[in-house]
Amino acid sequence: MDKPKVVLGVSGGIAAYKACELLRRLTESGHDVRVVPTESSLHFVGAATWSALSGHPVSTEVWKDVHEVPHVRIGQGADLVVVAPATADMLAKAAHGLADDLLTNTLLTARCPVVLAPAMHTEMWEHPATQENVATLRRRGTVVIEPAVGRLTGVDTGKGRLPDPGEIFEVCRRVLARGPVEPDLAGRHVVISAGGTREPLDPVRYLGNRSSGKQGYALARTAVARGARVTLVEANTGLPDPAGADVLHAGTAVQLREAVLKAAADADVVVMAAAVADFRPAEYATGKIKKKDGQEPAPITLVRNPDILAEVAGERARPEQIVVGFAAETDNVLANGREKLRRKGCDLLVVNEVGERRTFGSEENEAVVLAADGGETQVPYGPKEALADTVWDLVSSRLG
Ligand SMILES: Cc1cc2nc3c(=O)[nH]c(=O)nc-3n(C[C@H](O)[C@H](O)[C@H](O)COP(=O)(O)O)c2cc1C
């Protein structure tokens, strides 16, 4: 079989050197990669590097090898175009259809999926011009992955950093695996909660649960590959941020509620995959609770936490918003699931059986997705990303 053909566009950002690692990952995993740098990017990484690492000639302009019409052929023949880093300038050109060099011509002729990984200073990223260009590109079906937060050029830090090349590679792998289809969540904002809340008793102790957050992260990664703008609200997972998602951190149920409701205000889809504690200690001891000789421990009084899923589903920020819940059950799994779906008022409920060695922390999952319209989809035991993709298939068919 022919190797999948990938065009790696590199534009003139300080992070261009990271594209060498992305190129390596792509070639070593069996892709035929053609690098198309911009003229500016050659200030950062030279053409010789791209040519030697890719095994292909490298050009920035349309006037070389004209008999082969490279300005058309390279894009037409690609299975995937990924631009990393994508400068503010490149986003503007792509959004407006400019074609003044080989890479911008390639973006116009490609009919395959396109992934752009922007990287720039926070001010450039947040500028309304850039944000509008990104929104335009997403609406048209381009997968634009959110930049990471961290150290930028020089001493400053903020949002605008190119995600880790390994993470960009994973996005490319998932997009390629989906084949030449339109990203069905393009232009959609999805909010996903993941992990487990911790309800503090004193400065060193908490009531928590066994949720690892892996299912929520799988949902976030697959949603990015399907073109969504993703806000991931995580609680106590300790997992590395998935490339392309905006990650917010919460500790307790009350904090998670606040973050989810805020993010949900303009969301098309809210998926509550986090395990939110139903109760929290009524009292928080500001000093560590000590054991006292000859005394029984004081009982812990609990109070109810807010029911975030019921609140999001009951008071939808937008009438057409789709709300997905998760139910972890240890017994009477389906009957409890159906009851919970009705009680919470969500559109879909992913029901899985949990136990000490099942689901929590594992890489695999098995579930039934119940729908408010009566549908029932069995998802066999397999990777959490496969379950995530089934959830997105069901969501996508319900989005207007
Ligand atoms: C040292 C240096 C670092 C730069 N880093 C970035 C960057 O990370 N992101 C960005 O959008 N522009 C960056 N620029 C500005 C771009 O290089 C400039 O907008 C250029 O016109 C982009 O051209 P291109 O999009 O054709 O590659 C940088 C410029 C310099 C001199």
The ligand as a Gaussian input file, in Angstrom:
#p B3LYP/6-31G(d) Opt

LIG

0 1
 C       12.278000      36.201000      16.116000
 C       10.897000      36.193000      15.533000
 C        9.971000      35.321000      16.026000
 C        8.671000      35.300000      15.500000
 N        7.774000      34.412000      16.021000
 C        6.511000      34.419000      15.546000
 C        5.567000      33.503000      16.070000
 O        5.866000      32.660000      16.932000
 N        4.296000      33.546000      15.582000
 C        3.915000      34.446000      14.628000
 O        2.750000      34.454000      14.256000
 N        4.808000      35.303000      14.121000
 C        6.098000      35.315000      14.536000
 N        7.007000      36.200000      14.008000
 C        6.569000      37.107000      12.938000
 C        6.516000      36.377000      11.573000
 O        7.782000      35.818000      11.269000
 C        6.079000      37.345000      10.500000
 O        4.720000      37.716000      10.707000
 C        6.232000      36.764000       9.095000
 O        5.765000      37.701000       8.167000
 C        5.441000      35.472000       8.951000
 O        5.555000      35.002000       7.632000
 P        4.906000      33.621000       7.179000
 O        3.556000      33.549000       7.748000
 O        4.881000      33.700000       5.666000
 O        5.820000      32.530000       7.606000
 C        8.319000      36.196000      14.475000
 C        9.285000      37.073000      13.982000
 C       10.551000      37.075000      14.495000
 C       11.552000      38.027000      13.911000

